[in-house]
């Protein structure tokens, strides 16, 4: 489900591109250091976003270094910074639960997904350590997965328009992400929760839209099934997402944040729409069935 | 509380950036972590809280607390006046929305929703959907709110006020209209429709291509 919070790199300045790479590769290095080499497979864009947001807020010291990457086969910019530790911890938390989510879905899993899953399976004791260190966040994610599963099981039987309530799972996702964004209950917690709620809702709803084609084939639950055939359906979903994104961005602008602001704005105004836009522009969304 | 602008040492006309900059400076100065050895640390903590509260109140006022897009956009939080101005059909029963409206004005959205759901089918006209849309909006049920407002427009096609609100919200302009709204600003960034790796353009495309296809081969290096 995750992996939407990436930038539209064409529109980033050269410097911001390097900074983004610094955090992306920095997170990878942090994961490998904390959880072993295979853990770089579980890296999520959303946690890169988290690291950038955290550093932007607390303005901790960053140090950038160019290192050769055996994965990208070239030198990459790697950032070392204290917030990456939290981002890596949350990355594991989310990946661990994400793996549980996939198993339940029973979808056909790609090679990369299966590799990531096997990487995570071997990390249960590390997961336990993180869960103990951040009980509020761990609880939020575990409860989210349970509640979402239960909701989707119930909702799968309800194909009537009257039961069309994608706001419910969207808000569940928002509540969960709100807790992830809040590392500690400080002066920024309230703003971060607002951002988290908005982002979570956006992520869930955009992701569900891009999953329509796949879910129709596999018969998996999709919140939009009751309204697929309605006129202007895709456009209405885009409208909803625009409103939610607007609300999220508004909350973001309330933060007294300067550092990394342009990268974060790029993600919130543009980058996070990438997967949705690709899906939206497919012909079948314009009235023809897939 | 002292005037928040005075607490932060900025004028009411200060830009958001000036405000944020002032906040960061003062916040760092009085932060408990930075005053551990300060004999006056209790006073520093008081000032820290004061600075917080001042920033919080100004920023929320400027950004409408991030809430209630409907009310802000229309410039009036008084539902009573507007509902009286509408020519909505009375379905024979004395449908009284005043309780719902009072709840909405008081931002008790859940209570408003309960009142609305108590009403019989015969009462569920355009105005009912319009008010339900407002209740859902307050409860952050964005999709339900939009659906309700859309339904209100369908039931009363001649109602220009309903349609105007729907159109405004549609364009993501609840938080400021035109090019300053989310939709407008987003357009300035543009959107990618390709699944481009965010690191594309920084190195060879071949390595990025391999990265997508064979991640586990290299990760053990």
Boltz contact constraints between the chains, C-beta under 6 A:
constraints:
  - contact:
      token1: [A, 6]
      token2: [B, 198]
      max_distance: 6.0
  - contact:
      token1: [A, 7]
      token2: [B, 198]
      max_distance: 6.0
  - contact:
      token1: [A, 8]
      token2: [B, 192]
      max_distance: 6.0
  - contact:
      token1: [A, 9]
      token2: [B, 198]
      max_distance: 6.0
  - contact:
      token1: [A, 9]
      token2: [B, 201]
      max_distance: 6.0
  - contact:
      token1: [A, 11]
      token2: [B, 189]
      max_distance: 6.0
  - contact:
      token1: [A, 17]
      token2: [B, 202]
      max_distance: 6.0
  - contact:
      token1: [A, 21]
      token2: [B, 199]
      max_distance: 6.0
  - contact:
      token1: [A, 21]
      token2: [B, 202]
      max_distance: 6.0
  - contact:
      token1: [A, 37]
      token2: [B, 220]
      max_distance: 6.0
  - contact:
      token1: [A, 40]
      token2: [B, 219]
      max_distance: 6.0
  - contact:
      token1: [A, 70]
      token2: [B, 218]
      max_distance: 6.0
  - contact:
      token1: [A, 70]
      token2: [B, 221]
      max_distance: 6.0
  - contact:
      token1: [A, 71]
      token2: [B, 218]
      max_distance: 6.0
  - contact:
      token1: [A, 71]
      token2: [B, 219]
      max_distance: 6.0
  - contact:
      token1: [A, 72]
      token2: [B, 207]
      max_distance: 6.0
  - contact:
      token1: [A, 72]
      token2: [B, 211]
      max_distance: 6.0
  - contact:
      token1: [A, 73]
      token2: [B, 207]
      max_distance: 6.0
  - contact:
      token1: [A, 74]
      token2: [B, 203]
      max_distance: 6.0
  - contact:
      token1: [A, 74]
      token2: [B, 207]
      max_distance: 6.0
  - contact:
      token1: [A, 112]
      token2: [B, 215]
      max_distance: 6.0
  - contact:
      token1: [A, 115]
      token2: [B, 216]
      max_distance: 6.0
  - contact:
      token1: [A, 166]
      token2: [B, 143]
      max_distance: 6.0
  - contact:
      token1: [A, 167]
      token2: [B, 141]
      max_distance: 6.0
  - contact:
      token1: [A, 167]
      token2: [B, 143]
      max_distance: 6.0
  - contact:
      token1: [A, 167]
      token2: [B, 144]
      max_distance: 6.0
  - contact:
      token1: [A, 187]
      token2: [B, 52]
      max_distance: 6.0
  - contact:
      token1: [A, 194]
      token2: [B, 66]
      max_distance: 6.0
  - contact:
      token1: [A, 239]
      token2: [B, 170]
      max_distance: 6.0
  - contact:
      token1: [A, 240]
      token2: [B, 142]
      max_distance: 6.0
  - contact:
      token1: [A, 240]
      token2: [B, 143]
      max_distance: 6.0
  - contact:
      token1: [A, 240]
      token2: [B, 146]
      max_distance: 6.0
  - contact:
      token1: [A, 242]
      token2: [B, 172]
      max_distance: 6.0
  - contact:
      token1: [A, 242]
      token2: [B, 183]
      max_distance: 6.0
  - contact:
      token1: [A, 243]
      token2: [B, 142]
      max_distance: 6.0
  - contact:
      token1: [A, 243]
      token2: [B, 172]
      max_distance: 6.0
  - contact:
      token1: [A, 244]
      token2: [B, 142]
      max_distance: 6.0
  - contact:
      token1: [A, 245]
      token2: [B, 182]
      max_distance: 6.0
  - contact:
      token1: [A, 246]
      token2: [B, 172]
      max_distance: 6.0
  - contact:
      token1: [A, 246]
      token2: [B, 175]
      max_distance: 6.0
  - contact:
      token1: [A, 246]
      token2: [B, 182]
      max_distance: 6.0
  - contact:
      token1: [A, 249]
      token2: [B, 182]
      max_distance: 6.0
  - contact:
      token1: [A, 250]
      token2: [B, 63]
      max_distance: 6.0
  - contact:
      token1: [A, 250]
      token2: [B, 66]
      max_distance: 6.0
  - contact:
      token1: [A, 250]
      token2: [B, 175]
      max_distance: 6.0
  - contact:
      token1: [A, 251]
      token2: [B, 66]
      max_distance: 6.0
  - contact:
      token1: [A, 254]
      token2: [B, 59]
      max_distance: 6.0
  - contact:
      token1: [A, 254]
      token2: [B, 63]
      max_distance: 6.0
  - contact:
      token1: [A, 256]
      token2: [B, 20]
      max_distance: 6.0
  - contact:
      token1: [A, 256]
      token2: [B, 23]
      max_distance: 6.0
  - contact:
      token1: [A, 256]
      token2: [B, 24]
      max_distance: 6.0
  - contact:
      token1: [A, 269]
      token2: [B, 186]
      max_distance: 6.0
  - contact:
      token1: [A, 269]
      token2: [B, 189]
      max_distance: 6.0
  - contact:
      token1: [A, 270]
      token2: [B, 189]
      max_distance: 6.0
  - contact:
      token1: [A, 270]
      token2: [B, 191]
      max_distance: 6.0
  - contact:
      token1: [A, 273]
      token2: [B, 191]
      max_distance: 6.0
  - contact:
      token1: [A, 274]
      token2: [B, 192]
      max_distance: 6.0
  - contact:
      token1: [A, 277]
      token2: [B, 191]
      max_distance: 6.0
  - contact:
      token1: [A, 277]
      token2: [B, 193]
      max_distance: 6.0
  - contact:
      token1: [A, 278]
      token2: [B, 193]
      max_distance: 6.0
  - contact:
      token1: [A, 281]
      token2: [B, 193]
      max_distance: 6.0
